[in-house]
Amino acid sequence: MILTNPSVLRALLEPHGFRFSKSMGQNFLIAQWVPERIAEEAELDETVGVLEVGPGVGCLTQELSRRAGKVVSVELDERLRPVLAETLSDCPNAEVVFGDVLKQNIPALVAEKLRDLRPVVCANLPYNVTSPLLTAFFEAGCFERLTVMVQREVAQRLCAAPGTADYGAFTVYTQWHAEPKILFDVSPGCFMPAPKVTSSVVRLDVRKTPPVPVRDEKLMFRIVRAAFNQRRKTLSNALSSGLNGYTKERLAAAIEACGLDARVRGEALSIAQFAALSDALGG
């Protein structure tokens, strides 16, 4: 049964009266090469345990189960329970957990379901919750890497360089935790229903340690958020209005101590420069 075949997909869903949900960001793959390549790029073997989010009818789940030691898929939509029971009946190492992954204790779930395996994430992420999901995966602190499909614009932001239009606070957060790389694009025609945007598959290799040392990580990210909340302002003015507890004079002195131009904007700073500025202010 080729789950990406549109005729097969309709035959699976129609007996259950299934209708695609926009609120859940449901767009199911109808191009078999996509789940095959995602699973290949994830570099799986029998020592790896996979957490998948939003399996849909299970086309990626099947490919993951053929390569990994075990796959645990978290699905929000209870309507898919009988569909997944059918499509994954020949995948003994695949298990579906129904619920909202953002309400799960992810480290506990991984410890219980993927015990003695090296945990990774591999998923076609719902686009409306991409940032919260990535944040939850990083904060779980238990994954070696994430191989995920996201909206192309989001992928570009994850991988952006300082000084570019796509570079922002979530870029810094992501690159603090992982090394991201865009692997390939997926056109709207590869989905049913077709979304209005192109997708990209991104691999994020989770760092064992941050890219640079910093004395106070929380302060650094306060600075990052303040800098990008008013990105068209100079860094000094953005921090003055968005970072409580620091005088303009202290901010200016710290910026100068880091060798930065007084007129610099936050969007021009690298992660290392944000860390240095945090240390200068925290010291």
Disulfide bonds with the S-S distance in Angstrom:
none
